[in-house]
Amino acid sequence: MSLILSSLSQGLLWSIMAIGVYLTFRILDIADLTAEGSYPLGAAICATGIVSGASPLLTTFLAFAGGLLAGLVSGLVHTKLKIPALLTGIITLTGLYSVNLKVLGRANVALLRQRTLVTQLYDLGFTKLAAVLIMGFVFVTIVIFLLALLMKTQLGLALRSTGDNNLMSEANGIKTDQMKIMGYMLSNGLIALCGALLCQNNGYADLNAGVGTIVIGLASIIIAEVMIRQLSIGWRLASIVLGSIVYRLIILAILAIPGMDADLVKLFSAMLLAAVLFVPELQQRLRLRKTSLG
């Protein structure tokens, strides 16, 4: 039971990052590596603000704003300088390393005896696990609700159209560069928000915390798509939460094996992503084989 509850709490928080990755990876059809820099940026802004005595909620929103700016930089580099998306992510990620180090001031910042959103809920009488679950549920619900509303507006439809067919969208008068920039900003804003929330949950911010975040996001998305195929955009966003929880459950179950080395968690994450990416291909092969045989 403790494994399930832990997976649920961690999965809720990480799902915000996965939803951010979904915006660029699936909506815009862009592989954006900026996530590896915007995640620790959110954690760095949040931790530095809390240590300085600022309100935890305020620093959380400032972290989101920092992610928006990181996404703006990536969007401008990609659309205005015409640099390929993959190289754009690498360029921004490299630059953000120095920015994050400057914000933190050192390699990591601890939040011991500091007031965070988690400790504020804890002071109200909730357990640590319940506090994390409440915080995660509230933020995830708000994010999904607002994004689902956005995607049904003309702006959201233009964003989705840009990802589906860039040339056709331009022919229909959609300013595709602006849509891409908006997608980059929303994506990295959510990823930085996730970094801020997990920073408060873990009790520290680390300069290298972003390593492998893109893998976690992609794995959560693919798991959700394999489990449930045809969904509307709102329910697809909600299914990513389920995919994130299942991903955390699998990883925690692997680490719970006696004698398992926790240092191998990144390796297991990469292997899990490769496995879930192969599932659709395997299903397609089985369907073709079944068709040829019968």
Secondary structure per residue as TSV (DSSP state, phi and psi in degrees):
chain	resnum	aa	ss	phi	psi
A	1	M	-	360.0	-40.7
A	2	S	H	-63.5	-35.4
A	3	L	H	-64.7	-41.5
A	4	I	H	-66.8	-45.5
A	5	L	H	-65.2	-38.9
A	6	S	H	-65.0	-41.7
A	7	S	H	-63.8	-38.7
A	8	L	H	-64.6	-45.9
A	9	S	H	-67.2	-45.5
A	10	Q	H	-67.6	-40.5
A	11	G	H	-62.5	-38.6
A	12	L	H	-60.7	-46.2
A	13	L	H	-67.9	-45.2
A	14	W	H	-69.0	-23.4
A	15	S	H	-64.3	-27.6
A	16	I	H	-63.7	-40.6
A	17	M	H	-65.8	-41.2
A	18	A	H	-63.2	-38.4
A	19	I	H	-64.4	-39.1
A	20	G	H	-61.6	-44.0
A	21	V	H	-63.6	-37.2
A	22	Y	H	-59.4	-37.0
A	23	L	I	-60.7	-40.5
A	24	T	I	-86.9	-41.2
A	25	F	I	-71.2	-42.8
A	26	R	I	-103.9	-44.4
A	27	I	I	-70.3	-47.9
A	28	L	S	-97.0	-9.1
A	29	D	-	58.9	45.5
A	30	I	-	-126.7	131.7
A	31	A	-	-90.0	100.4
A	32	D	-	-105.0	114.8
A	33	L	T	-87.0	0.4
A	34	T	T	-58.6	-24.4
A	35	A	H	-53.3	-35.4
A	36	E	H	-68.1	-17.3
A	37	G	H	-105.5	-32.9
A	38	S	H	-74.5	-27.6
A	39	Y	H	-63.1	-54.6
A	40	P	H	-66.9	-23.5
A	41	L	H	-63.1	-45.2
A	42	G	H	-61.4	-42.4
A	43	A	H	-65.1	-40.5
A	44	A	H	-65.4	-45.5
A	45	I	H	-62.5	-44.4
A	46	C	H	-64.1	-49.1
A	47	A	H	-63.7	-44.4
A	48	T	H	-62.7	-41.1
A	49	G	H	-65.3	-43.2
A	50	I	H	-64.8	-44.6
A	51	V	H	-62.6	-31.1
A	52	S	T	-78.4	-5.6
A	53	G	T	99.1	7.1
A	54	A	-	-76.8	162.1
A	55	S	-	-63.9	133.9
A	56	P	H	-57.8	-39.0
A	57	L	H	-67.0	-40.6
A	58	L	H	-63.4	-45.4
A	59	T	H	-65.7	-30.2
A	60	T	H	-65.0	-43.7
A	61	F	H	-71.0	-32.2
A	62	L	H	-65.5	-36.3
A	63	A	H	-62.9	-42.3
A	64	F	H	-59.7	-43.0
A	65	A	H	-63.8	-38.3
A	66	G	H	-62.4	-39.9
A	67	G	H	-64.9	-37.6
A	68	L	H	-59.4	-42.2
A	69	L	H	-66.5	-40.1
A	70	A	H	-62.1	-42.2
A	71	G	H	-65.5	-35.7
A	72	L	H	-61.4	-43.6
A	73	V	H	-61.3	-47.8
A	74	S	H	-61.3	-42.8
A	75	G	H	-62.5	-41.9
A	76	L	H	-68.1	-41.5
A	77	V	H	-61.9	-41.7
A	78	H	H	-72.3	-44.2
A	79	T	H	-87.7	-37.1
A	80	K	H	-90.9	-36.9
A	81	L	S	-90.8	-5.8
A	82	K	-	58.3	36.8
A	83	I	-	-89.9	135.3
A	84	P	-	-53.6	149.4
A	85	A	H	-57.1	-42.5
A	86	L	H	-63.5	-44.7
A	87	L	H	-68.6	-33.5
A	88	T	H	-58.8	-46.3
A	89	G	H	-61.4	-41.5
A	90	I	H	-64.8	-42.7
A	91	I	H	-62.5	-49.4
A	92	T	H	-66.1	-40.8
A	93	L	H	-58.8	-44.1
A	94	T	H	-63.4	-43.7
A	95	G	H	-65.9	-36.8
A	96	L	H	-67.2	-23.8
A	97	Y	H	-59.7	-45.5
A	98	S	H	-68.6	-38.7
A	99	V	H	-62.3	-45.6
A	100	N	H	-63.3	-40.3
A	101	L	H	-64.2	-38.1
A	102	K	H	-67.7	-39.8
A	103	V	H	-67.4	-45.8
A	104	L	H	-72.3	-38.4
A	105	G	S	87.7	-18.2
A	106	R	S	-158.2	-177.1
A	107	A	S	-65.4	-33.1
A	108	N	E	-153.3	156.2
A	109	V	E	-130.8	125.5
A	110	A	E	-90.7	150.1
A	111	L	-	-111.1	32.0
A	112	L	T	-62.7	131.4
A	113	R	T	60.6	23.3
A	114	Q	-	-103.5	150.1
A	115	R	-	-82.7	121.6
A	116	T	-	-124.4	176.2
A	117	L	H	-61.2	-35.0
A	118	V	H	-68.0	-46.9
A	119	T	H	-68.1	-30.8
A	120	Q	H	-65.1	-41.1
A	121	L	H	-69.5	-35.9
A	122	Y	H	-62.4	-38.9
A	123	D	H	-66.2	-22.2
A	124	L	T	-80.4	-3.2
A	125	G	T	110.3	-0.9
A	126	F	-	-81.8	152.6
A	127	T	-	-73.7	166.7
A	128	K	H	-59.2	-44.3
A	129	L	H	-64.3	-44.2
A	130	A	H	-63.8	-38.4
A	131	A	H	-62.6	-43.4
A	132	V	H	-66.2	-41.5
A	133	L	H	-62.1	-43.8
A	134	I	H	-64.4	-47.2
A	135	M	H	-59.8	-46.9
A	136	G	H	-63.2	-44.7
A	137	F	H	-62.9	-43.3
A	138	V	H	-63.0	-49.5
A	139	F	H	-68.4	-40.8
A	140	V	H	-63.2	-43.5
A	141	T	H	-61.3	-44.6
A	142	I	H	-63.3	-44.8
A	143	V	H	-61.8	-49.1
A	144	I	H	-64.4	-42.9
A	145	F	H	-61.3	-47.5
A	146	L	H	-68.5	-40.2
A	147	L	H	-67.6	-40.3
A	148	A	H	-61.9	-39.6
A	149	L	H	-64.9	-44.6
A	150	L	H	-59.9	-43.5
A	151	M	H	-67.1	-15.6
A	152	K	T	-94.1	-6.1
A	153	T	S	-86.3	171.0
A	154	Q	H	-61.6	-36.6
A	155	L	H	-64.1	-44.9
A	156	G	H	-66.0	-40.1
A	157	L	H	-64.9	-36.2
A	158	A	H	-66.3	-38.6
A	159	L	H	-62.6	-46.3
A	160	R	H	-67.2	-37.5
A	161	S	H	-64.4	-38.0
A	162	T	H	-60.6	-40.9
A	163	G	H	-71.8	-34.4
A	164	D	H	-72.1	-45.6
A	165	N	-	-154.6	96.9
A	166	N	H	-63.2	-45.3
A	167	L	H	-66.5	-43.0
A	168	M	H	-65.3	-36.4
A	169	S	H	-64.2	-42.8
A	170	E	H	-62.0	-40.2
A	171	A	H	-63.8	-26.5
A	172	N	T	-93.7	11.7
A	173	G	T	87.8	8.7
A	174	I	-	-80.6	131.6
A	175	K	-	-80.6	88.3
A	176	T	H	-64.3	-34.8
A	177	D	H	-61.9	-42.1
A	178	Q	H	-65.4	-37.1
A	179	M	H	-65.5	-41.1
A	180	K	H	-64.8	-42.4
A	181	I	H	-61.7	-43.4
A	182	M	H	-61.7	-42.0
A	183	G	H	-62.5	-44.0
A	184	Y	H	-58.6	-44.4
A	185	M	H	-66.4	-47.6
A	186	L	H	-62.3	-42.6
A	187	S	H	-59.6	-53.0
A	188	N	H	-74.4	-25.6
A	189	G	H	-62.9	-44.4
A	190	L	H	-67.5	-37.9
A	191	I	H	-65.6	-41.3
A	192	A	H	-66.3	-37.1
A	193	L	H	-60.5	-42.6
A	194	C	H	-60.5	-42.6
A	195	G	H	-60.0	-39.3
A	196	A	H	-66.5	-43.0
A	197	L	H	-68.1	-42.6
A	198	L	H	-70.4	-30.9
A	199	C	H	-60.0	-43.8
A	200	Q	H	-71.5	-31.0
A	201	N	H	-72.2	-43.6
A	202	N	H	-79.2	-24.6
A	203	G	T	88.3	15.3
A	204	Y	E	-164.7	162.5
A	205	A	E	-122.9	133.3
A	206	D	E	-123.8	140.6
A	207	L	T	-62.2	-33.6
A	208	N	T	-99.6	17.4
A	209	A	T	-66.8	-20.1
A	210	G	T	-80.6	-9.1
A	211	V	T	-63.4	120.6
A	212	G	T	89.3	0.3
A	213	T	H	-64.1	-35.8
A	214	I	H	-63.3	-34.5
A	215	V	H	-66.0	-43.0
A	216	I	H	-61.7	-44.3
A	217	G	H	-63.5	-46.7
A	218	L	H	-64.4	-41.4
A	219	A	H	-61.6	-42.8
A	220	S	H	-62.4	-41.1
A	221	I	H	-65.5	-48.5
A	222	I	H	-65.8	-40.6
A	223	I	H	-59.2	-43.8
A	224	A	H	-62.2	-41.4
A	225	E	H	-71.0	-33.5
A	226	V	H	-70.8	-40.2
A	227	M	H	-69.4	-44.3
A	228	I	-	-134.3	117.4
A	229	R	-	-85.5	-69.5
A	230	Q	S	-91.7	111.6
A	231	L	-	-142.6	153.7
A	232	S	-	-70.6	166.3
A	233	I	H	-60.3	-39.3
A	234	G	H	-64.5	-46.3
A	235	W	H	-71.1	-28.9
A	236	R	H	-65.1	-41.6
A	237	L	H	-61.6	-40.9
A	238	A	H	-66.5	-35.4
A	239	S	H	-67.4	-26.5
A	240	I	H	-64.2	-32.6
A	241	V	H	-61.0	-44.4
A	242	L	H	-62.5	-42.7
A	243	G	H	-61.6	-39.1
A	244	S	H	-65.4	-41.4
A	245	I	H	-65.5	-43.6
A	246	V	H	-62.8	-41.2
A	247	Y	H	-59.4	-48.0
A	248	R	H	-63.4	-37.2
A	249	L	H	-63.0	-42.9
A	250	I	H	-64.1	-46.7
A	251	I	H	-63.5	-44.9
A	252	L	H	-66.3	-34.5
A	253	A	H	-65.9	-39.5
A	254	I	H	-65.2	-44.2
A	255	L	H	-69.2	-20.7
A	256	A	T	-78.3	-9.8
A	257	I	S	-65.5	129.5
A	258	P	T	-55.3	131.7
A	259	G	T	85.1	-1.1
A	260	M	-	-73.9	134.7
A	261	D	-	-85.7	120.6
A	262	A	G	-66.4	-19.2
A	263	D	G	-67.9	-13.6
A	264	L	G	-92.1	9.1
A	265	V	H	-61.1	-37.3
A	266	K	H	-66.9	-37.6
A	267	L	H	-63.5	-44.4
A	268	F	H	-64.3	-36.8
A	269	S	H	-62.6	-44.6
A	270	A	H	-65.2	-41.6
A	271	M	H	-65.4	-39.1
A	272	L	H	-65.0	-41.6
A	273	L	H	-62.4	-44.1
A	274	A	H	-60.1	-39.6
A	275	A	H	-66.1	-46.9
A	276	V	H	-71.5	-28.1
A	277	L	H	-69.3	-28.4
A	278	F	H	-80.0	-21.6
A	279	V	H	-57.5	-50.1
A	280	P	H	-59.0	-38.7
A	281	E	H	-64.0	-41.6
A	282	L	H	-64.1	-42.6
A	283	Q	H	-62.2	-39.8
A	284	Q	H	-64.2	-42.3
A	285	R	H	-63.3	-41.7
A	286	L	H	-65.2	-38.4
A	287	R	H	-65.2	-42.6
A	288	L	H	-64.6	-39.3
A	289	R	H	-66.1	-41.1
A	290	K	H	-65.1	-38.1
A	291	T	H	-66.8	-41.6
A	292	S	H	-68.6	-30.0
A	293	L	H	-83.2	-24.4
A	294	G	-	-136.5	360.0
